[in-house]
């Protein structure tokens, strides 16, 4: 798996992921969906690879 995320892109994903997870825990209800999206964002930031970027041929790093 080649990395296709730049450092700034990874940092933005971590921050946004943490915000979404926080919103999911504090609001309840259907907000859990945002929590899952937040986990995916953090996962892509950790690995440095985004499958969607690969599919569309986009890369920031």
ZINORTA-V511927 format. One record per residue. RES is the residue in three letters. SS is DSSP state (H for helix, E for strand, - for the rest). PHI is phi as a letter, one per 20 degrees, with the letter a starting at -180 (NA if undefined). OMEGA is omega in whole degrees, -180 to 180 (999 if undefined). Layout:
# ZINORTA-V511927
((RES:SS:PHI:OMEGA) (RES:SS:PHI:OMEGA))
This chain:
# ZINORTA-V511927
((UNK:-:NA:178) (UNK:-:e:179) (UNK:-:f:179) (UNK:-:c:179) (UNK:-:d:176) (UNK:-:f:-179) (UNK:H:f:-180) (UNK:H:f:179) (UNK:H:f:179) (UNK:H:f:180) (UNK:H:f:179) (UNK:H:f:180) (UNK:H:f:179) (UNK:H:f:-179) (UNK:H:f:180) (UNK:H:f:178) (UNK:H:f:178) (UNK:H:f:178) (UNK:H:f:-179) (UNK:H:f:178) (UNK:H:f:177) (UNK:H:f:179) (UNK:H:f:179) (UNK:H:f:-179) (UNK:H:f:-176) (UNK:H:e:-175) (UNK:H:d:180) (UNK:-:m:180) (UNK:H:m:-180) (UNK:H:f:178) (UNK:H:f:179) (UNK:H:f:178) (UNK:H:f:176) (UNK:H:f:177) (UNK:H:f:178) (UNK:H:f:177) (UNK:H:f:177) (UNK:H:f:178) (UNK:H:f:178) (UNK:H:f:179) (UNK:H:f:179) (UNK:H:f:178) (UNK:H:f:179) (UNK:H:f:178) (UNK:H:f:180) (UNK:H:f:-178) (UNK:H:f:-178) (UNK:-:m:-177) (UNK:-:c:177) (UNK:-:c:-178) (UNK:H:f:179) (UNK:H:f:176) (UNK:H:f:-179) (UNK:H:f:-178) (UNK:H:f:-178) (UNK:H:e:177) (UNK:-:m:-179) (UNK:-:d:175) (UNK:-:b:179) (UNK:-:d:-176) (UNK:-:d:999))
